[in-house]
Amino acid sequence: MADLLRIRETVIVEGRDDTINLKKAVDCFTIETHGFGIRRETWDAIEKAYRERGIIIFTDPDHSGEEIRRKLTEAFPDAGQAYIARSDALKKGDIGVENAAPEVIVEALQKAISHMKKPAVHQEESDITMQDLEELGLSGGSGSRELREMAGKYLGIGYANAKGFLTKLRGFGIKREELNEAVFAIRNK
């Protein structure tokens, strides 16, 4: 068996099955939130990991997972963000990180890490505008939702509505050229 990718940062997941699946794909330390009711001890452990190692939030691509991600991101705004598409997390009607293939997990974590290493980009420095999203077909047109979902997967930033997608693009420091390349690659598959 090949050596597993080693993740320095602590990966924050929802539960034990997520940890088990991640460890099949990468060598990492995880902290499990066990859902919405995150205990004080868990918050303390996440805070410590955030200060000492950095953290990557890797929650399920469903409503509950996004709510947990939102709470964690409010508390830890510089956390890395690993995303997988719903289609990559679905197994027998169940959606979760525990269902993702190892290569999907590795790709999501590598993208999260690469975005963490970029210098912080403030929204006023970003060169992507809402007009760019409209011109690329990512907003306001037929099929824009689906294209945004595919572009979010391609870029490793997850899905959002048009306004949220623009915020994510800017927050991750993704430039217009990188977005153009992503849309081109998706349309030419």
TAHUUR-V666627 format. One line per field, one symbol per residue. ss: DSSP state (@ for helix, = for strand, . for the rest). A space follows every 10 residues. Layout:
ss = ???
This chain:
ss = ....====== ===..@@@@@ @@@@@===== ==.......@ @@@@@@@@@@ @@..===... ..@@@@@@@@ @@@@@....= =....@@@.= =..==.@@@. .@@@@@@@@@ @@@@@@.... ..@@@....@ @@@@@..... ...@@@@@@@ @@@@@..... .@@@@@@@@@ @....@@@@@ @@@@@@@..
